[in-house]
Amino acid sequence: MLTVRLDAEMEGFLKDLSEQTQRPKSFFVKKALENYKEDMQDWLEAQTRNNAQNRNLISLAELEKALGH
């Protein structure tokens, strides 16, 4: 269980969205957290790869050549 305090604007937005869609506010909070989790996992993976000692980098010119540009 988690309790989160929202400012009045966000609370009003969720309340209106909930009423208009006939879904509970928690549905939208869960969806937002799922999306954020996916984004953060991608970001963390990119950071891990960027900081890896054995990363294999190529120049933009090499990339364009490989793509036939």
C-alpha positions in Angstrom: 0.0 0.0 0.0 1.2 3.5 -0.8 -0.1 6.9 0.0 0.7 9.9 -2.2 -0.1 13.5 -1.6 -1.1 15.4 -4.8 -1.4 19.1 -5.4 -4.9 20.4 -6.0 -4.3 20.7 -9.8 -3.3 17.0 -10.2 -6.0 15.8 -7.8 -8.6 17.8 -9.9 -7.2 16.4 -13.1 -7.4 12.8 -11.8 -10.9 13.4 -10.4 -12.2 14.8 -13.7 -10.5 12.0 -15.7 -11.9 9.4 -13.4 -15.4 10.7 -13.7 -15.3 11.1 -17.5 -13.9 7.6 -18.1 -15.7 5.8 -15.2 -12.4 4.4 -14.0 -10.9 4.8 -10.6 -8.1 7.3 -10.1 -5.8 4.5 -9.0 -6.1 3.0 -12.5 -4.5 6.1 -14.0 -1.8 6.3 -11.3 -0.9 2.6 -11.9 -0.7 3.2 -15.7 1.5 6.3 -15.2 3.8 4.3 -12.9 4.0 1.4 -15.4 5.0 3.8 -18.2 7.5 5.6 -16.0 9.0 2.2 -14.9 9.5 1.2 -18.6 11.1 4.6 -19.3 13.4 4.4 -16.3 14.4 0.8 -17.2 15.4 1.9 -20.7 17.3 4.9 -19.3 19.2 2.8 -16.8 20.1 0.3 -19.5 21.4 3.1 -21.7 23.4 4.5 -18.8 24.9 1.0 -18.1 25.8 0.6 -21.8 27.2 4.1 -22.0 29.5 3.5 -18.9 30.6 0.0 -19.9 34.3 -0.5 -20.4 33.8 -2.8 -23.4 31.3 -0.6 -25.3 31.8 -0.7 -29.1 31.3 2.7 -30.5 31.3 3.8 -34.2 31.4 7.3 -35.7 28.4 8.9 -37.3 30.1 8.6 -40.7 30.6 4.8 -40.1 26.9 4.5 -39.2 25.7 6.4 -42.2 28.0 4.2 -44.4 26.6 1.1 -42.9 23.1 2.3 -43.5 23.8 3.2 -47.1 23.5 7.0 -46.7 
